[in-house]
Amino acid sequence: MGQLLCCASNIADHVDAAEESQVALQQCPSDHVEKHRAALENHPPGHYRHLTSVVNLANSLGDRFERQGILSDLDEAIELHRAALLLHPPGYADRSTILNNLANSLRDRFKQRGIPSDLGEAIELHRAALLLCPLGLSIILQSVLQDRSKQQGALSDIDEATELLRAALLLCPPGHSLRSTSLNNLAISLRDRSKQRGVPSDLDEAIELLRTALLLCPPGHSLRSTSLNNLAFSLRGRFQQRGIPSDLDEAIELYRVALILCPPDRFEHRGVASDLDEAIELLRAVLLLGPPGHSDRSGFLNNLANSLRDRFKQLGALSDLDEAIELHRAALILCPAGHSLRSTSLNNLAMSLRDRFKRRGVPSDLDEAIELNGAALLLCPPGHSLRSMSLNNLAMCLRDRFNQRGVPSDLDKAIELHQGALLLRPHGHSDRSASLNNLALSLRDRFQQRGTLSDLDDTFRLYVQLSYLSHATSRVDLTAAKSWATSAEETNHASALLAYQTALKFLDQHVSLLSSSPRHFDVVRMATAALAMDAFSCSVRRGMLTTAVELVEQGRAVFWTQWARLRSPLHELSLSGATGAALEVEFKQLSFRLHQSPQIRQLTMEWNDVVSRIRMLPDFSRFLLHPLFSDLRKAAEDGPVIIVNASQYGCDALIIHSADDPVHVPLDITRAEVSELSSEFQSLAEQFGSANHLHKLASILRKLWRDIVDPVVQALRESEVHPGSRIWWCPTAEFTLLPLHAAGPYEKKKDNLSGIYISSYTPTLATLVRARQQVSRDTSPQHFVAIGQGTPNRGRPLQCVAPELTVVAQRLAPVVSSFTSLADGDATVQGALDALNHNQWLHLACHGMPNRQQPFESSFAMRDGPLMIKDIIRSNWQNPEFAFLSACHTTVGDEKSPDESIHLAAAMQFSGFRSVIGSMWSVDDEVARQVVVRFLRQLG
């Protein structure tokens, strides 16, 4: 029970335990002890009730200790249990019970005073009891072994505990009343062992066992709340280890269900703005149920402190961190020398102080953190399960102090400690990549200080080991690979390109465990950052132009790539034979479930297995793999594609031809200048109209021409791309927000770009290739729908929408197979979605509403509400061909990650439309109508 109570997640259990204790306290007052004491005095040794009286007094003292925390009661109870044991010689029927009672009391005293001999004796007593009663006492013995493992770090204890629980599970076959309990106990032991040894498979097995246990606890079962909490806690642990958002999502839902099982009047907490806020309020409520003297109060304090520290990392409020530090101090006081949780408590306080030092720069915080980490390390001698963590934490603090004060001995000691931690994290350990990164960074620091080349060689010898990891799915792995790339760039090391390739491989593996739900976009955004653009730049600087194209494609539009994987067209697969047709069905079913289910890890494994079997078929060896350059160059079959890249290491353009090698065009502009130009244009785009704004716009377009577009045009001419040809721009980073197509000198007798070439855009080369492959297989006539909403539920009326739809109808109705028009009251969210299910050609005239902070909520304004990107991507339209988006800002996406192309035009394109016309800024509805008229006139 102690294991569960110290977990903040088990809220329902904490409340149950607290309320049961209050009831029991009323039913079992202190005078019960005195009554049993009086009974013992009346039953001296030799009396036939003497033994019963000894046991009753011992038990009542133990009960009072649990309720009031009086240690003298526990001491007396232990002496009475010893006396009872002497009165139960070997062969006595109840000897196992007495052994167990004495062992439990010694274990309780160990938890209060931390005396190792109490715990050791408890284990031996439980071993003796186990010989007399295998099933029940095996569970108790494993729990005590786990306590000793936590205090002394002996891995053999946790191994023995796990094996005892496996044996206990065998004694509880399906249908046994204790099977659910046995599954839970084995899972918790495996979870603890995973935490100690860093073996992911233990945690995976624990989660599967807990899922099975939960199935055996249907609604109404007395253990359902416990099972829900245990599974949630384990999923949360896997999220913290590997960063799989679906694990956290599922854990939260399980916690909510568990909380519902508690009567609603138990907590009176306020409505909160986020999941973390809610967790903190619940943990505060739990702390109130564990007042001073409660045996688990230190655990409650630590859990609340850890959550406050998490919120500080998320929101940056120093008040949260200050409170966390005070709570950790209070928890440490409750873990005196010898306490099993003292090392953990020392570490928690130390790392919170380190966080505050990094924010405020107060040296005393860092000095105290180093002292606390040193004390924690002393409690983790060689062989202790927490030693690698303690070595690592102390080393990081010492490196921080070196960076602040420049004392060489601090850095030398940090390197020595990191080396020790790495030895304890062998291949396969979940924290190995973090240790490789920490040691490499420290060695790099020493090289920069002293110039010793062996330190630099050792740095990259460590980093290269990351490339050997076959399946790195955690954020820590990806962070380490990014750190390698940064270090290689800073030192101009030859491994830089390998670092980027490794990081992009890790990115793909990390993202593959996410569903394509918009709620996971923040994870994608943080994971991608500038990685692909820097990899492109690195490849170009090394003259590896085709590799540059492959890497930038691999690391951009990651969300859409993952989304497309689960919606991959399988027509060719179904035509390849019976095996292919069966795999198509299996693939579609799993892809659909991955969109819907929170249990994404197991489904992902099954999905990967199907993909592997598909790749074994002839002509499908690269099914869903990132395309090679030989495939990507097909994007240029109808005209060259120009990748324009902005990286912190330089800006470049690559011209992709369908047959010739890529052409490199260096650009004389920095990423900072591109970013400034982009911001200037975005600000201006909101104010178009006045002559002064037009003058500023012309200045921006001239700079675009001079620094970016004109050098590309010159290279196109040298490649004999004739004037009037069509070209495609594929911009990255801040270039995505600039109107490259409108660039020009804007001088008399000089051509602007629009007078030389016909420009189009594509988010990625693969998108363009995929659009051209989606030639309609439907031989039935193509159908056109025009949707116009001039009086939406929000936003000003658009007077020219109705005339615009009239123009479209007059021009197209006579020449298409069928023409449908939806306007005003018919142009609703559902009406638009339904129309798109039956039409392949679309004209949409309405307000475009970009949301640059929450891009999946960018929308088209309909009569009854917004038609959002997240609605569009849930649709499954059949053979869409062309969309004209006569609306504002349809190519404006997320402001922090423009390379993900989360905007309205991209949503339409990735949903299947082969060609999309959109806008980069606000457009007056009369101007939009004029553009439509001229466009339709050009169609002939």
RODO-265984 format. One record per residue (C-alpha): residue in one letter; z, x, y. Coordinates in steps of 0.05 Angstrom, whole numbers, plus 32768, in hexadecimal, padded with zeros to 4 digits. Layout:
RODO-265984
aZXY
...
This chain:
RODO-265984
m800080008000
g800F803B802E
q7FC780518028
l7FAE800E8040
l7FE180048077
c7FCF80468098
c7F87802E80A1
a7F7C800980E2
s7F467FE180C1
n7F757FBB8094
i7F8B7F8D80CB
a7F967F50809F
d7FC17F78806F
h7FEB7F9380A8
v7FF87F4E80C3
d80087F31807E
a80387F6A806F
a805B7F6380B2
e80647F1880AC
e807B7F1C8064
s80AE7F50807A
q80C97F2280B1
v80D07EE8807F
a80F07F15804B
l81217F30807F
q81397EE9808C
q813F7EDB8041
c81607F1D802F
p81957F308064
s81BD7F708063
d81F87F4F8041
h81CE7F4C8001
v81DC7F977FFD
e82267F8B8005
k82257F547FCF
h82037F847F9E
r82347FBB7FB2
a826E7F8C7FA4
a824F7F797F61
l824A7FC37F4E
e82937FCD7F5F
n82A47F937F31
h82797FB17EF9
p82927FF87EEE
p827280287EBB
g8278800A7E76
h82717FC37E8F
y82367FA07E6F
r821A7F8E7EB4
h82257FD37ED2
l81DC7FE97EC9
t81C17FA87EE7
s81F07FB07F23
v81D97FF87F2F
v81907FE37F2E
n819C7FA77F5B
l81C17FCF7F8F
a818C80067F8E
n81547FD37F97
s81787FAE7FD0
l81847FEF7FF4
g813A80007FEC
d81277FBB8008
r81557FC58044
f8137800A8051
e80F17FEC8051
r81077FB88084
q81357FE080B1
g8121802980A5
i816980428098
l815F80848073
s81A780858057
d819580458031
l815B80698010
d818680A67FFF
e81BA80797FDE
a818380527FB9
i816880937F9B
e81AC80A77F82
l81B680637F62
h817180667F42
r818480AA7F25
a81C4808B7F09
a819B80527EEB
l816B80847ECB
l81A680A77EA8
l81B980637E8C
h8172805A7E71
p816980927E3F
p8126809E7E1C
g811480637DF1
y813480307E1F
a81077FF47E2A
d81087FF57E77
r810780417E80
s80C080407E9D
t80D7800F7ED4
i8113803A7EE7
l80E780797EE8
n80B680557F15
n80EC803B7F44
l810A80807F4E
a80C5809E7F58
n80B3806A7F8D
s80F380767FB3
l80E880C17FB3
r80A280B57FCC
d80BC80898005
r80ED80C08019
f80B580F38017
k808E80C88048
q80C980C78077
r80E181108072
g80A581348055
i80CD815B8020
p809A81737FED
s80CD81757FB4
d80D781297FBA
l808D811E7FB0
g808981507F77
e80C2812F7F53
a80A380EA7F5E
i806381027F3D
e8087811C7F00
l80AF80DB7EFA
h806F80B27EFE
r804F80DF7EC8
a808A80D07E9B
a808480857EAA
l803A80887E9D
l8045809D7E55
l806D805D7E4B
c803F802C7E70
p7FF880467E7A
l7FD580117EA4
g80017FFF7EDE
l802380427EE7
s7FE180697EE6
i7FD180467F27
i801580587F45
l800F80A07F2E
q7FCA80A87F4D
s7FE6808E7F8F
v801D80C27F90
l7FEC80F87F7C
q7FC280E37FB8
d7FFF80EA7FE5
r800A81327FCC
s7FC081417FD4
k7FC4812A801D
q80008156802A
q7FEF81948002
g7FA4818D7FFD
a7FA1819B7FB3
l7F5E81817F9B
s7F77817F7F54
d7FA681467F68
i7F6F811A7F83
d7F44812A7F46
e7F7C81167F17
a7F8980D77F3F
t7F4080C37F3B
e7F3C80CF7EF0
l7F7B80A57EE6
l7F5B806C7F0B
r7F1B80727EE3
a7F45806C7EA4
a7F6A80307EC2
l7F27800F7ED1
l7F1280167E88
l7F507FEF7E76
c7F3A7FB77EA4
p7EF67F9F7E89
p7ECF7F677EAA
g7EF97F287EAB
h7F3B7F4E7EAD
s7F6A7F337EE3
l7F767F7A7EFF
r7F2E7F907F01
s7F257F847F4B
t7F647FAB7F5B
s7F4F7FE47F2E
l7F0A7FE77F4E
n7F2A7FEA7F93
n7F5B80217F7F
l7F25804D7F60
a7EF880437F9D
i7F3080587FCD
s7F3D80977FA4
l7EF380A97FA5
r7EF0809C7FF0
d7F2B80CB7FFB
r7F0B81007FD0
s7ECA80F97FF6
k7EF081058036
q7F118143801A
r7ED581637FF8
g7E9C81478021
v7E76812E7FE4
p7E4C80F27FFB
s7E4380D77FB4
d7E8E80C87FAF
l7E8B809C7FEC
d7E4C807A7FD4
e7E6D806A7F91
a7EAB80517FB5
i7E8280207FDE
e7E5E80057FA0
l7EA17FFC7F7C
l7EBD7FD77FB9
r7E807FAA7FBB
t7E8D7F997F72
a7ED77F8D7F80
l7EC57F5E7FB9
l7E997F347F8C
l7ED77F2A7F5F
c7EFE7F107F9C
p7EDA7ED07FB2
p7EF27EA77FEE
g7F3A7E917FE1
h7F4C7ECE7FB6
s7F8D7EEF7FCA
l7F6D7F357FCC
r7F2E7F217FF3
s7F497F3A8035
t7F5C7F7D8016
s7F187F847FF5
l7EF47F748036
n7F1D7FA7805C
n7F157FDE8028
l7EC97FD68026
a7EC57FD38072
f7EEF8011807A
s7EC480388049
l7E838021806A
r7EA0803780AD
g7EB1807A808F
r7E6980828077
f7E50807080BC
q7E7C80A580DB
q7E6280D880A8
r7E1780C680A8
g7E0C809A80E5
i7DEB806080C1
p7DF2802580F2
s7DEA7FF180BC
d7E29800B809B
l7E4F800080DC
d7E307FBC80E7
e7E447FA680A1
a7E8A7FC280AA
i7E957F9B80EA
e7E7E7F5A80C9
l7EAD7F66808E
y7EE77F7480BE
r7ED87F3380E2
v7ED87F0B80A1
a7F1A7F2C808D
l7F387F1B80D0
i7F247ED280C9
l7F4F7ED0808A
c7F8C7EDA80B7
p7FA77E9B80D9
p7F8A7E96811F
d7FCD7E988142
r7FDE7EDE812A
f7FBA7F018163
e7FB27EEA81AA
h7F7F7F1D81C2
r7F4F7F1681FB
g7F047F0E81F6
v7EE77F5481F7
a7EA67F73820E
s7E977F9F81D2
d7EA87FAB818A
l7ED17FE9819D
d7EF97FC281D1
e7F077F8E819C
a7F1D7FC2816A
i7F4D7FE1819D
e7F6D7F9E81AC
l7F767F908162
l7F957FD58158
r7FC57FC78191
a7FDA7F88816D
v7FE37FAE812D
l80107FE18151
l803D7FA88169
l80467F958120
g805E7FDC8111
p80987FE78142
p80C180278145
g80DE80358100
h80A3801780DB
s808D804880A4
d8043804380B8
r804C80468104
s8030808D8109
g7FF0807580E7
f7FEA803A8116
l7FF480678153
n7FBF8098813A
n7F8C8061812C
l7F9380428171
a7F8F80878190
n7F5080978169
s7F2E80578180
l7F41806581C8
r7F2380AA81C1
d7EE3808B81A5
r7EDF805E81E1
f7EE98099820F
k7EAE80BC81EF
q7E85807D81F8
l7E998068823E
g7EBA80A6825B
a7EFA80848275
l7F2E80BB827A
s7F6680878278
d7F528079822F
l7F5780C2821D
d7F9980CB8241
e7FB68090821B
a7F9A80AB81DA
i7FBD80ED81E6
e800080CB81F3
l7FF880A181B4
h7FE780DF818B
r8025810181A7
a805080C68192
a803080C8814C
l803E81128146
i808881078154
l808980D88118
c806A810E80EC
p809F814580EB
a8099818680C5
g80898177807C
h806A8132808A
s802A81278063
l8004811180A2
r801D814880D1
s7FDF817380CA
t7FB2813880D9
s7FDD81248114
l7FDB816A8131
n7F90816C812A
n7F888127814B
l7FB1813B8188
a7F8F817E818D
m7F488162818D
s7F5A812D81C1
l7F77816481EE
r7F36818B81E4
d7F0E814E81FA
r7F39814A8239
f7F3081948247
k7EE4818D8242
r7EE781548274
r7F1B816E82A5
g7F1B81B98298
v7F6781BF8298
p7F7782008272
s7FBB81E8825A
d7F9A81B08232
l7F6F81E3820C
d7FA982138201
e7FD381DA81E4
a7F9881C481B8
i7F93820B819C
e7FDD820E818E
l7FDC81CB816B
n7F9E81DD8142
g7FC0821E812E
a7FFD81F78116
a7FD081C880EF
l7FAD820280CE
l7FEF821F80B6
l7FFB81DD8092
c7FB881E4806F
p7FBC82248045
p7F82823C8019
g7F7182057FE7
h7F8781CC8016
s7F538195801C
l7F5881938069
r7F5381DE8073
s7F0981DF8085
m7F1581AA80BB
s7F5081D080D8
l7F2A821280D8
n7EEF81F080FB
n7F1A81CD8130
l7F40820C8143
a7F0082338146
m7EDF82028175
c7F1B820481A5
l7F1B825081A5
r7ED0825181B5
d7EDD822181EE
r7F128250820A
f7EE3828B8203
n7EAE8265822A
q7EE282568261
r7F0682998265
g7ED882CB8243
v7F0D82EA8215
p7EE5830C81DD
s7F1E830681AA
d7F1B82BA81AE
l7ED182BB819A
d7EDC82ED8162
k7F1482C28146
a7EE98283814D
i7EB282A48125
e7EE382BA80EF
l7EFE827380E9
h7EB9825380E8
q7EA5828380B0
g7EE2826C8089
a7ED182238094
l7E89822E807D
l7EA0824D803C
l7EC7820D802E
r7E8981E2803B
p7E5681F58005
h7E1181D97FFC
g7E15818E7FF6
h7E5481878021
s7E4A81528057
d7E668181808E
r7E3E81BF807B
s7E0981B680B1
a7E4081AF80E6
s7E6081EF80CE
l7E1D821480CE
n7E1181FD8115
n7E57820E812E
l7E5582548111
a7E0E82608129
l7E20824C8171
s7E5C827A8171
l7E3382B58158
r7DFE82A6818C
d7E3482A781C2
r7E4C82EB81AB
f7E04830581AA
q7DFB82EE81F2
q7E3C83108206
r7E34835281E1
g7DEB835681CE
t7DF883668185
l7DB783568161
s7DDA834A811E
d7DFD830E813D
l7DBA82F18151
d7D9D82FE810C
d7DD982DC80EC
t7DD282A1811C
f7D8D828F8103
r7D9C82A380BB
l7DCF826A80BE
y7DA1823A80E1
v7D68824580B0
q7D96822A8079
l7D8E81E68099
s7D4581E48085
y7D5B81E7803C
l7D7F81A48040
s7D5581738018
h7D7381328032
a7D9881368075
t7DA580F0808F
s7DE180F980BD
r7DE281018108
v7E08814280FD
d7DCD816080D6
l7D9D814C810C
t7DCA81678143
a7DCE81AA811F
a7D8281AF8118
k7D79819E8162
s7DAC81D48173
w7D848205814A
a7D4581F48171
t7D6981FC81B4
s7D86823F819F
a7D4282578186
e7D21824381C8
e7D56826681F1
t7D4F82A781CB
n7D0482A081BE
h7D1282A58173
a7CD9829F8141
s7CFC8267811C
a7CF482358155
l7CBA820F8136
l7CDD820A80F3
a7D1A81F08118
y7CF181B88137
q7CD081A780F5
t7D1581A480D4
a7D318179810C
l7CF781488108
k7CFF814580BC
f7D49813480C5
l7D37810180FA
d7D0880DE80CA
q7D3D80DE8093
h7D7280C580C3
v7D47808C80DE
s7D2F80798098
l7D75805E808B
l7D71802F80C7
s7D557FEA80C4
s7D1F7FDB80F7
s7D4F7FAF811D
p7D527FB78169
r7D9D7FC08163
h7D9080058146
f7D64801B8180
d7D9C803F81A3
v7DA5806C8166
v7D5B807B8167
r7D5C808981B1
m7D9580BB81AB
a7D7780DC816E
t7D3280E7818C
a7D3F80FD81D4
a7D0C813381E8
l7D05814F81A1
a7CBC813E8195
m7CA4815681D9
d7CC9819881D2
a7CAC81A1818C
f7C67819581A8
s7C7281C981DE
c7C8C81FC81AC
s7C4F81F28180
v7C1E81F881BB
r7C40823881D3
r7C358255818E
g7BEC823F818C
m7BF7820E8153
l7BD481D38174
t7BCA81A78136
t7C1481AF8125
a7C25819A816C
v7C0081598162
e7C22814B811F
l7C688159813A
v7C628130817A
e7C4880F58150
q7C8280FD8120
g7CB880FA8156
r7C9D80C48185
a7C9E80788180
v7CCF80828147
f7CE8803A8149
w7CA1801F8144
t7C918050810B
q7CCD803880E4
w7CBC7FF080F3
a7C747FFA80DD
r7C8B801A809B
l7CAC7FD88087
r7C6E7FB0809B
s7C3A7FDE807F
p7BF87FBB806C
l7BF17FBF8021
h7BAC7FA18017
e7B8F7FE17FF9
l7BCC7FE87FCC
s7BC47FA27FB0
l7B7B7FB07F9F
s7B8B7FF17F7A
g7B9E7FCF7F39
a7BD67FAA7F16
t7C097FE27F23
g7BF77FE47F6D
a7BFB7F987F73
a7C417F987F53
l7C587FCF7F81
e7C3D7FA97FBD
v7C687F6D7FAB
e7CA67F997FA0
f7C9A7FBF7FE1
k7C927F80800A
q7CD17F617FED
l7CFB7F9F7FFB
s7CDE7FA68041
f7CF07F5F8051
r7D377F688037
l7D3F7FA88060
h7D307F7E809E
q7D657F4B808B
s7D9E7F6C8064
p7DD87F95807F
q7DDD7FBB803C
i7DA67FEA8051
r7DB88029802B
q7DAE800D7FE4
l7D6F7FE87FFA
t7D548027801A
m7D5D804D7FD9
e7D3780177FB4
w7D0280167FEA
n7CFA80627FE7
d7CF2805D7F9B
v7CB9802A7FA3
v7C9880567FD7
s7C9C80927FA8
r7C7B806A7F71
i7C4480537FA0
r7C37809C7FB4
m7C2A80AC7F6A
l7BED807E7F6A
p7BA8809C7F77
d7B96809D7FC2
f7BDD808B7FD7
s7BFD80D07FD7
r7C0D80CC8022
f7C2280838024
l7C4F807A8061
l7C5580C5806D
h7C4B80E080B2
p7C0080EA80BB
l7BE0812F80BA
f7BB3814680F2
s7B76813880C7
d7B8B80EE80C9
l7BA280ED8112
r7B618109812D
k7B3F80C88117
a7B5E80AA8156
a7B2880CF817D
e7AEC80B28158
d7ADA80858193
g7AEC80B881C8
p7B1D80F281D4
v7B6880E681D7
i7B90810F8208
i7BD9811C81F8
v7BFE812C8239
n7C42814A8229
a7C7E81588255
s7CB48187823A
q7CEC81AF8259
y7CC581EC8240
g7C8381DA8262
c7C4E81A4826B
d7C0C81A48245
a7BD281788232
l7BAC817981F0
i7B68815981EA
i7B5D813E81A4
h7B158139818B
s7AFF8117814B
a7ADB81558131
d7AED8192815B
d7B2F81B68161
p7B61819E8196
v7B5781BA81DB
h7B9581D38200
v7B9A81C6824B
p7BD781E7826C
l7BF481BD82A5
d7C1081DD82E4
i7C4B81AE82EB
t7C9381AD82D0
r7CB5817482AC
a7CE6816E82E7
e7CAA81648316
v7C8C813082E7
s7CCE810B82E5
e7CD3810C8330
l7C8B80F38337
s7C9980BC8304
s7CD880A48328
e7CB280A4836A
f7C7B807A834C
q7CAB8049832C
s7CCF803E836D
l7C8D80348391
a7C728005835C
e7CA97FD3836E
q7C917FD083B6
f7C457FCF83B3
g7C237FAA83EC
s7C2A7FCD842F
a7BFA8002844A
n7C328035844B
h7C3E802B8401
l7BF4803483F3
h7BF580768418
k7C2F808D83EC
l7C0B807583AE
a7BCD809C83C0
s7BF880DA83C8
i7C1580D18382
l7BD080C58364
r7BB481048385
k7BED812E8369
l7BE081108324
w7B978123832B
r7BA4816A8344
d7BDA817F8313
i7BCA815782D4
v7B8A812E82D0
d7B56815B82F2
p7B65819682C2
v7B5B81668288
v7B1A814B82A5
q7B00819282AD
a7B1081A08264
l7AEF815F824E
r7AB081738273
e7AB081B78252
s7AB68192820F
e7A78816A8223
v7A9B81278228
h7A6881038253
p7A7A80DA8291
g7A8280918281
s7AA280A1823D
r7AE280808228
i7B2180AA8223
w7B67809A820B
w7BA780B4822B
c7BE480C081FF
p7C1B80D38230
t7C6180EA821D
a7CA480EA8241
e7CA080DA828C
f7C5480DC8289
t7C5780988267
l7C6B807882A9
l7C33809682D3
p7BEE807682E0
l7BC480B082C6
h7B87808282C4
a7B8A8077830F
a7B8F80C08323
g7B5B80DD8351
p7B4F81068391
y7B4680C583B9
e7B1580E783E8
k7AD080D483FE
k7A9780EC83D1
k7AC780FF839A
d7AD080D88359
n7B1380BF8342
l7B2180BF82F8
s7B0C807682F3
g7AC7808A830C
i7AC080C082D6
y7ADE80A58296
i7AF88062827B
s7B42806B826D
s7B6E80488239
y7BB38058821F
t7BD4805D81DB
p7C1E806881CC
t7C0D80968191
l7BCE80AD816D
a7BE5808A812D
t7BE980488153
l7BA0804F8168
v7B8B80628121
r7BB180278104
a7B937FF68137
r7B4D800B8124
q7B5C800480DA
q7B737FBC80E4
v7B2D7FA080E3
s7B357F5780D4
r7B2B7F45808B
d7B2A7EFC809E
t7AE27EE4809D
s7AF47EA380C0
p7AE47E9A810A
q7B107EBB813D
h7B3B7E8E8169
f7B527E9881B1
v7B917E7E81D3
a7BA07E82821E
i7BEA7E798230
g7C007E718278
q7C447E648294
g7C467E5B82DF
t7C887E3682E3
p7CB87E5C82B5
n7D027E4C82AE
r7D117E8A82D7
g7CE97EAE830C
r7CBE7E968345
p7C827E688337
l7C3F7E89832C
q7C0B7E608351
c7BCE7E848335
v7BDE7E7D82EA
a7BBB7E3A82E3
p7B7B7E518307
e7B7C7E9082DC
l7B7F7E67829C
t7B467E3D82B6
v7B1B7E7B82C0
v7B2B7E94827A
a7B197E51825C
q7AD87E4A8282
r7AC27E90826E
l7AD87E928225
a7ADC7E4B8209
p7A8F7E478201
v7A8A7E8881DB
v7AC67E8981AB
s7AD17E61816C
s7B0C7E3B8188
f7B317E3D81C9
t7B797E2481D4
s7B9E7E228215
l7BEA7E1D821D
a7C077E138262
d7C467DFC8285
g7C6F7DCF8256
d7C487DE68218
a7C517E308228
t7C967E378207
v7CB17E7081DD
q7CA47E4C819C
g7C627E3081B4
a7C497E7681C4
l7C607E928181
d7C407E58815B
a7BFF7E618181
l7BFD7EAA816F
n7C037E998126
h7BBF7E75812A
n7B987E9E815D
q7B807EE6815D
w7B6D7EED81A7
l7BA17EE381DE
h7BA27EDD8229
l7BE97ED88244
a7BF67ECB828E
c7C3F7EC782A4
h7C797EF082BF
g7C867F32829B
m7CD07F42829B
p7CDF7F8A8288
n7D267F9E8275
r7D2B7FE9827A
q7D747FEB8261
q7D6B7FBC8226
p7D207FC38218
f7D1E7F9381DD
e7D317F5C820E
s7CF37F698239
s7CCE7F278239
f7C977EF8824E
a7CB37EBD8276
m7CA57E7B8254
r7CB97E358269
d7CF77E32823E
g7D0D7E7B8240
p7CF77EC28233
l7CC77ED681FB
m7CE67F1981EB
i7CCD7F5781C8
k7D007F4A8191
d7CDF7F068186
i7C997F258184
i7CAA7F5A8150
r7CC87F268121
s7C857F02811E
n7C507F0E80E9
w7C0E7EFD8109
q7BCF7EFE80E0
n7B977F2D80F8
p7BA57F2D8143
e7B6D7F4E816A
f7B747F4F81B5
a7BAA7F3E81E9
f7BA07F3C8235
l7BE77F3D8253
s7BDF7F23829A
a7C277F3182AD
c7C507F6582D2
h7C6D7FA582B5
t7C537F9A826E
t7C517FE58260
v7C957FF5827F
g7CC980068249
d7D0D8024823E
e7D1F80528279
k7D458084824D
s7D12808B8216
p7CCC807D822E
d7CAE809F81F0
e7CC6806681C5
s7C96803881EA
i7CC37FFB81E5
h7C9C7FCE8214
l7C757F8D8211
a7C307FAA8209
a7C477FD981D1
a7C6A7F9F81AE
m7C297F7981AC
q7C037FB68194
f7C347FC8815D
s7C357F7E8148
g7BEC7F868136
f7BC17F7B8173
r7B8A7FAF8171
s7B7F7FB081BC
v7BB07F9E81F4
i7BA67F9C823F
g7BE67FA28267
s7C027FB682AB
m7C2C7FF182C2
w7C4B7FD082FF
s7C557F8D8322
v7C167F65832E
d7C0C7F2C8360
d7BF37EEF8339
e7BB67EE88366
v7BA47F31835A
a7BAE7F26830F
r7B7E7EEB8312
q7B4A7F168335
v7B527F4D8300
v7B477F1A82C9
v7B087F0082EB
r7AEB7F4682F0
f7AFE7F5782A9
l7ADD7F18828D
r7A9F7F2682B7
q7A9A7F6B8297
l7A9B7F4B8252
g7A577F2F8263
